[in-house]
Amino acid sequence: MSTFPGGASLSFLDVYDDPAPDGVVGGSPHLHLVSTECYVVVGGEGELHTVTTEGCREVPLRPGSVVWFTPGTLHRAVNHRDLRVVVLMGNAGLPEAGDAVLTFPPGVVADADRYRAAATLPTGVPEAERAAAARRRRDLAVEGFLPIRDAVRAGDQGPLREFYAAAAALVRDRAGDWEEIVREGPLGQVDAALAALGDLAGGAAPHLDRATVLRAPEPPPEPVFGMCGRLRPHDVRAALPLTDFA
């Protein structure tokens, strides 16, 4: 299999360093419906603010911290000082296909057209205009996140469960198309590993003849505007074998 380990994706993230309307510096709160995400902190300091049915948490982040969170975790990356993270995401390609849902207010999340308009950044415009649009998107997500967080803190899970239902409805028409991403990625790796184990149990190892070394293309020279900050994603699904070891 030429897929990145675990069928995951890999990105370098510089968390946004400007304050949201509540004064907290950081990224856009959101959740993933299917994929687990992992932060490996490589620089700076910050926190990961999360909301689940278990409650609210504020996890300190510093170099060497490794934190991961499962689908349904509302999460917000908070930047105290130059927070830089390596992000590993399960099911490479799925978040880009719509698995990530921003915590916009209920009226926006309930309307697919309004959600799409609020979540999509303009293209073909100056950098400053895209940055301003990313801030507006982040601020709208914070606007929807805070009431959910405060309700959970007060013992009321109603707004969180309503957001879960709205997020699921938002992707309902697309979710059926995501199966191939999972089959080609993590499930494909599991199938290959099980086949190799079967061969080994029989005293053979034909898969070793297919050994290769791969490298992902270089990330874009300029980081893109992601949900949590400026991203430099490695397109690991486009990895090619290394043919020149000089």
N, C-alpha and C positions, 0 to 999 in steps of 0.2 A: 504494500500500500504506500502511495506517495503522499498521503494525507498527513498533516501535522499531527503530532502525538495527541491522541484522544479526540481527534476531529475538532480541535479547538482553534481559535484565532488568537493572534498576538498583536498588541498595539502598545506604543509608547504614549503616555498621557501626561500633559502638563495641565493641572487643574486650573480652571479659571481663577484669576486673581482680583476680580472686581466684586464689590458687594451687591447682593440682591436687595430688594426693598426692605427686608427684615434686618438688614445690616450684616448678615452672614455672608462671608466670602466663599464662593465655590460654584459648583455645577448645578445642573438641572436635575431635580428629583425625578425618578422614573422607576419602573420595574421591568423585569423580563418574564414573559409568560411561560417559557419552556426552558431557557438556558440558565445554567449556573455561571456566575462571574467571579473572578479572583483578582484581587489587588496584591501585587508585590511591590512594596514601596522601596524606591531606590534613592529618594532625595527629599529633603524638606520635612515639614511637619503638617499634620492636619488631623481630621477626624472623618469617620464614616458614620453618618446619621442614618439609622434604619427604623422602619416601622413594619411590623408583622402582627399576626394575631397573638403572638407571644408578648408584644409590647414594643416599647421604643428603646433604642440603644444609641449611645454615642461612643464609638470605638476609636481610641487613639491610634494615629498612624504616624510612624516614624521609620527611618531607614531600617530595612530588615523585617518590617511587619508583613505578614502574609494573612490576608483575610479573604474569605470567600462567602458567597451568599446565594441561596437557592431561589428558584422562581417564586414570584409573589412578594419578594422583599422590596419594599419601597426604599430606595437608597439615595443619599445625597452626599457627594464628596465635598468636604469642607477644607479650605486651604488656609492654614495659619501662616505658613512660610514656604514658598517655592515648592509646593507639593508635586512630586513627580512619581509616576506609577507605571509599572509594566502591567498591562491588563491581559489576562487570559480569559477567553470567553468560550464556553461550550458551544457546539454546533455552529462551526464557522459558517458565516453567511446568513444565519437565521436572524440575528438581531437587525441586520441591514434590511432584511425582508419584511420586518414589521414586528418582530418578537419583542422589541423594546417599546414601551408605551409611557409617555410622559404624563405626569400627574397634573394635567390641566384641570381647571374647574369642571364640575359635572356637566354643565351645558355644552362645553366644548367636546369632552370625551364622548358624550352621547350622540354627537353628530359627526359622521365620518368626513363630510366635506369641511366642516369647521376645524376638525382636528387636523386634517391634512394641510389646510391653509396655515394653521398656527405652527405646525411642526416642520414645514418645509422651508429651508433657507433659500434666498434668491440666488440665482446663478448669473454669471456674466456681468457682475456689478463690482465696484471697487471694494477692496478689502475692508475699509472702514464701514461700508454699508452692510456687508455680511456680518461683521462683528456686532454692529448695532442690532441686527436681526437676531443674532444668537443670544444677545442679552435679553431682548424682548421675549424670546422663547423661554429662556431660563426663568425670567421673572414670572411669566404666566404659570410655569410649572410649580414654582414656589407658592404662588397664590393658591393653587389647588392642593398643594402638599400640606400646608400649615393647618388647615381645619381638620384634615384627616389625622395628622399627628396629635393635635390637641385633643381630639375626641378619643383616640386610643389611650392617651395619657389619663383621661378622665374615666376610663373604663367602658367607653362606648365604641364598639367595633362596627357599628352600622355604616358610617361613611367609608371605612376601609373596604368592607364587603361590597358596598355599592360601586366603589371604584373597580374592584375586581370584576364584577359583573359587566360593567361598562367596557372595560378593557377587553374582556373576552368577546363581547359582542362586536367590538370594533374590528377585530381580526377574523371573525367567523368565516367570512367569504374567502379569505386567503389561506387559512390554516391548512386546508387540504393539500395545497401546493407545496407545503413545507416538508412533507414526508420524504421527498427525494433528497433534500439536503441532509437529513438525518441518516438516511440509508446509505448515501455515498460517503458520509463522514464517519461519525462514531460507530454506527452499526456495521459499516464496511470493515472497520478495523477489528471489531469484535469477531466478526465472521472469519477474517483472515487469521486471527490469533487462535481461534478454536480449530480451524483447519490445520494450522501448524502443529498444535498439540496432538491432534489425531495422527498426523504423520510421525511425530516424534514417538508416540506410544507404540507405533509399529516399527520403530527403528530406522525411520527415514527422515530426511530433512530437505526436500526439494526446494523449499522456499529460500534456503540460504543461497542458492544460485542466482536469486533475483536481488541480492543485496545491492544497495546503491546509496549514494550520498546526495542530498538535495539542499538547495539554498533558495530562499524566497527572494523575489526581486527587491531591489532597494525601495524603501518607503518614499513617499513623495517628498521632494525637497522642502516644500512649505507645508507645515501642519494644517490640517483641515479643522473646521469648527465641529466638534462633537457635542454630545449632550453634557459631558462633565468638564470639558476643557478642549485644548488644542491637541488633536490626535495625529500621530504618525503611524498609520496601520501598515503592518506587513501583510501583503497579499499572499498568505501561505498556501492558498488553494491554487496559486499559479506557480508554485515551486517547480524548478527544473533540475534534472540531475547535473551534478558538477562534472564537467568533462576536462577541465584544465586545472591541474593541481600545482601549476608553476607558481 
